[in-house]
Amino acid sequence: MGVNLSIKNVPAEKVELLKQRAKSNHRSLQGELLAIIDQAAAAAPKKTMTIEELSAYVQSLGLKTRDEATKMIREDRDR
């Protein structure tokens, strides 16, 4: 079951802009607000690694030199 949220003291101008946005997206104001929350939640940072987890991950890559790491980063960036 969902949770009810409340935002207090929203300026009237912001409410009007949200209503216009909802209308242009063929949604109710409630639907538009939920879509905004969904988008924000999807963009939220994922679980962060501890130093130990990061160290184990780097060691698992088997890199021996900085050049190998640089090459790997560039290949990933180019993808």
Distance bins in CASP14 RR format, pairs under 12 A and 6 or more apart:
PFRMAT RR
TARGET T0000
AUTHOR 0000-0000-0000
RMODE 2
METHOD distances of the structure
MODEL  1
2 34 0 0 0 0 0 1 0 0 0 0 0
2 37 0 0 0 0 0 1 0 0 0 0 0
3 34 0 0 0 0 0 1 0 0 0 0 0
3 37 0 0 0 0 0 1 0 0 0 0 0
4 30 0 0 0 0 0 1 0 0 0 0 0
4 33 0 0 0 0 0 1 0 0 0 0 0
4 34 0 0 0 0 0 1 0 0 0 0 0
5 30 0 0 0 0 0 1 0 0 0 0 0
5 33 0 0 0 0 1 0 0 0 0 0 0
5 34 0 0 0 0 1 0 0 0 0 0 0
5 36 0 0 0 0 0 1 0 0 0 0 0
5 37 0 0 0 0 1 0 0 0 0 0 0
6 33 0 0 0 0 0 1 0 0 0 0 0
7 14 0 0 0 0 1 0 0 0 0 0 0
7 15 0 0 0 0 1 0 0 0 0 0 0
7 18 0 0 0 0 0 1 0 0 0 0 0
7 29 0 0 0 0 0 1 0 0 0 0 0
7 33 0 0 0 0 1 0 0 0 0 0 0
7 36 0 0 0 0 0 1 0 0 0 0 0
7 37 0 0 0 0 0 1 0 0 0 0 0
9 15 0 0 0 0 0 1 0 0 0 0 0
10 16 0 0 0 0 0 1 0 0 0 0 0
10 17 0 0 0 0 0 1 0 0 0 0 0
10 18 0 0 0 0 1 0 0 0 0 0 0
10 19 0 0 0 0 0 1 0 0 0 0 0
10 29 0 0 0 0 0 1 0 0 0 0 0
10 33 0 0 0 0 0 1 0 0 0 0 0
11 17 0 0 0 0 1 0 0 0 0 0 0
11 18 0 0 0 0 0 1 0 0 0 0 0
12 18 0 0 0 0 0 1 0 0 0 0 0
12 19 0 0 0 0 0 1 0 0 0 0 0
13 19 0 0 0 0 0 1 0 0 0 0 0
13 20 0 0 0 0 0 1 0 0 0 0 0
14 20 0 0 0 0 0 1 0 0 0 0 0
14 21 0 0 0 0 0 1 0 0 0 0 0
14 29 0 0 0 0 0 1 0 0 0 0 0
14 33 0 0 0 0 0 1 0 0 0 0 0
14 36 0 0 0 0 0 1 0 0 0 0 0
15 21 0 0 0 0 0 1 0 0 0 0 0
15 22 0 0 0 0 0 1 0 0 0 0 0
15 29 0 0 0 0 1 0 0 0 0 0 0
15 32 0 0 0 0 0 1 0 0 0 0 0
15 33 0 0 0 0 0 1 0 0 0 0 0
16 22 0 0 0 0 0 1 0 0 0 0 0
16 23 0 0 0 0 0 1 0 0 0 0 0
16 29 0 0 0 0 0 1 0 0 0 0 0
17 23 0 0 0 0 0 1 0 0 0 0 0
17 24 0 0 0 0 0 1 0 0 0 0 0
17 29 0 0 0 0 0 1 0 0 0 0 0
17 32 0 0 0 0 0 1 0 0 0 0 0
17 36 0 0 0 0 0 1 0 0 0 0 0
18 24 0 0 0 0 0 1 0 0 0 0 0
18 25 0 0 0 0 0 1 0 0 0 0 0
18 27 0 0 0 0 0 1 0 0 0 0 0
18 28 0 0 0 0 0 1 0 0 0 0 0
18 29 1 0 0 1 0 0 0 0 0 0 0
18 30 0 0 0 0 0 1 0 0 0 0 0
18 31 0 0 0 0 0 1 0 0 0 0 0
18 32 1 0 0 1 0 0 0 0 0 0 0
18 33 1 0 0 1 0 0 0 0 0 0 0
18 34 0 0 0 0 0 1 0 0 0 0 0
18 35 0 0 0 0 0 1 0 0 0 0 0
18 36 0 0 0 0 1 0 0 0 0 0 0
19 25 0 0 0 0 0 1 0 0 0 0 0
19 27 0 0 0 0 0 1 0 0 0 0 0
19 28 0 0 0 0 1 0 0 0 0 0 0
19 29 1 0 1 0 0 0 0 0 0 0 0
19 30 0 0 0 0 0 1 0 0 0 0 0
19 31 0 0 0 0 0 1 0 0 0 0 0
19 32 0 0 0 0 1 0 0 0 0 0 0
19 33 0 0 0 0 0 1 0 0 0 0 0
20 27 0 0 0 0 0 1 0 0 0 0 0
20 29 0 0 0 0 0 1 0 0 0 0 0
20 32 0 0 0 0 1 0 0 0 0 0 0
21 27 0 0 0 0 1 0 0 0 0 0 0
21 28 0 0 0 0 0 1 0 0 0 0 0
21 29 0 0 0 0 1 0 0 0 0 0 0
21 31 0 0 0 0 0 1 0 0 0 0 0
21 32 1 0 1 0 0 0 0 0 0 0 0
21 33 0 0 0 0 1 0 0 0 0 0 0
21 35 0 0 0 0 1 0 0 0 0 0 0
21 36 0 0 0 0 1 0 0 0 0 0 0
22 28 1 0 0 1 0 0 0 0 0 0 0
22 29 1 0 1 0 0 0 0 0 0 0 0
22 30 0 0 0 0 1 0 0 0 0 0 0
22 31 1 0 0 1 0 0 0 0 0 0 0
22 32 1 1 0 0 0 0 0 0 0 0 0
22 33 0 0 0 0 1 0 0 0 0 0 0
22 34 0 0 0 0 0 1 0 0 0 0 0
22 35 0 0 0 0 1 0 0 0 0 0 0
22 36 0 0 0 0 1 0 0 0 0 0 0
23 29 0 0 0 0 1 0 0 0 0 0 0
23 31 0 0 0 0 0 1 0 0 0 0 0
23 32 0 0 0 0 1 0 0 0 0 0 0
24 32 0 0 0 0 1 0 0 0 0 0 0
25 31 0 0 0 0 1 0 0 0 0 0 0
25 32 1 0 0 1 0 0 0 0 0 0 0
25 33 0 0 0 0 0 1 0 0 0 0 0
25 34 0 0 0 0 0 1 0 0 0 0 0
25 35 1 0 0 1 0 0 0 0 0 0 0
25 36 0 0 0 0 0 1 0 0 0 0 0
25 39 0 0 0 0 0 1 0 0 0 0 0
26 32 0 0 0 0 1 0 0 0 0 0 0
26 35 0 0 0 0 0 1 0 0 0 0 0
27 33 0 0 0 0 1 0 0 0 0 0 0
27 34 0 0 0 0 1 0 0 0 0 0 0
27 35 1 0 0 1 0 0 0 0 0 0 0
27 36 0 0 0 0 0 1 0 0 0 0 0
27 38 0 0 0 0 0 1 0 0 0 0 0
28 34 0 0 0 0 1 0 0 0 0 0 0
28 35 0 0 0 0 0 1 0 0 0 0 0
29 35 0 0 0 0 0 1 0 0 0 0 0
29 36 0 0 0 0 0 1 0 0 0 0 0
30 36 0 0 0 0 0 1 0 0 0 0 0
30 37 0 0 0 0 0 1 0 0 0 0 0
31 37 0 0 0 0 1 0 0 0 0 0 0
31 38 0 0 0 0 1 0 0 0 0 0 0
31 39 0 0 0 0 0 1 0 0 0 0 0
32 38 0 0 0 0 0 1 0 0 0 0 0
32 39 0 0 0 0 0 1 0 0 0 0 0
33 39 0 0 0 0 0 1 0 0 0 0 0
33 40 0 0 0 0 0 1 0 0 0 0 0
34 40 0 0 0 0 0 1 0 0 0 0 0
34 41 0 0 0 0 0 1 0 0 0 0 0
35 41 0 0 0 0 0 1 0 0 0 0 0
35 42 0 0 0 0 0 1 0 0 0 0 0
36 42 0 0 0 0 0 1 0 0 0 0 0
36 43 0 0 0 0 0 1 0 0 0 0 0
37 43 0 0 0 0 0 1 0 0 0 0 0
37 44 0 0 0 0 0 1 0 0 0 0 0
38 44 0 0 0 0 0 1 0 0 0 0 0
47 53 0 0 0 0 1 0 0 0 0 0 0
48 54 0 0 0 0 1 0 0 0 0 0 0
49 55 0 0 0 0 1 0 0 0 0 0 0
49 56 0 0 0 0 1 0 0 0 0 0 0
49 57 1 0 0 1 0 0 0 0 0 0 0
49 58 0 0 0 0 0 1 0 0 0 0 0
50 56 0 0 0 0 1 0 0 0 0 0 0
50 57 0 0 0 0 0 1 0 0 0 0 0
51 57 0 0 0 0 0 1 0 0 0 0 0
51 58 0 0 0 0 0 1 0 0 0 0 0
52 58 0 0 0 0 0 1 0 0 0 0 0
52 59 0 0 0 0 0 1 0 0 0 0 0
53 59 0 0 0 0 0 1 0 0 0 0 0
53 60 0 0 0 0 0 1 0 0 0 0 0
54 60 0 0 0 0 0 1 0 0 0 0 0
54 61 0 0 0 0 0 1 0 0 0 0 0
55 61 0 0 0 0 0 1 0 0 0 0 0
56 62 0 0 0 0 0 1 0 0 0 0 0
57 63 0 0 0 0 0 1 0 0 0 0 0
58 64 0 0 0 0 0 1 0 0 0 0 0
58 68 0 0 0 0 0 1 0 0 0 0 0
58 69 0 0 0 0 1 0 0 0 0 0 0
58 72 0 0 0 0 0 1 0 0 0 0 0
61 68 0 0 0 0 1 0 0 0 0 0 0
61 69 1 0 0 1 0 0 0 0 0 0 0
61 71 0 0 0 0 0 1 0 0 0 0 0
61 72 1 0 0 1 0 0 0 0 0 0 0
61 73 0 0 0 0 0 1 0 0 0 0 0
61 76 0 0 0 0 0 1 0 0 0 0 0
62 68 0 0 0 0 1 0 0 0 0 0 0
62 69 0 0 0 0 1 0 0 0 0 0 0
62 72 0 0 0 0 0 1 0 0 0 0 0
63 69 1 0 1 0 0 0 0 0 0 0 0
63 70 0 0 0 0 1 0 0 0 0 0 0
63 71 0 0 0 0 1 0 0 0 0 0 0
63 72 1 0 0 1 0 0 0 0 0 0 0
63 73 0 0 0 0 0 1 0 0 0 0 0
64 71 0 0 0 0 0 1 0 0 0 0 0
64 72 0 0 0 0 0 1 0 0 0 0 0
65 71 0 0 0 0 1 0 0 0 0 0 0
65 72 0 0 0 0 0 1 0 0 0 0 0
66 72 0 0 0 0 0 1 0 0 0 0 0
66 73 0 0 0 0 0 1 0 0 0 0 0
67 73 0 0 0 0 0 1 0 0 0 0 0
67 74 0 0 0 0 0 1 0 0 0 0 0
68 74 0 0 0 0 0 1 0 0 0 0 0
68 75 0 0 0 0 0 1 0 0 0 0 0
69 75 0 0 0 0 0 1 0 0 0 0 0
69 76 0 0 0 0 0 1 0 0 0 0 0
70 76 0 0 0 0 0 1 0 0 0 0 0
70 77 0 0 0 0 0 1 0 0 0 0 0
71 77 0 0 0 0 0 1 0 0 0 0 0
71 78 0 0 0 0 0 1 0 0 0 0 0
72 78 0 0 0 0 0 1 0 0 0 0 0
72 79 0 0 0 0 0 1 0 0 0 0 0
73 79 0 0 0 0 0 1 0 0 0 0 0
END
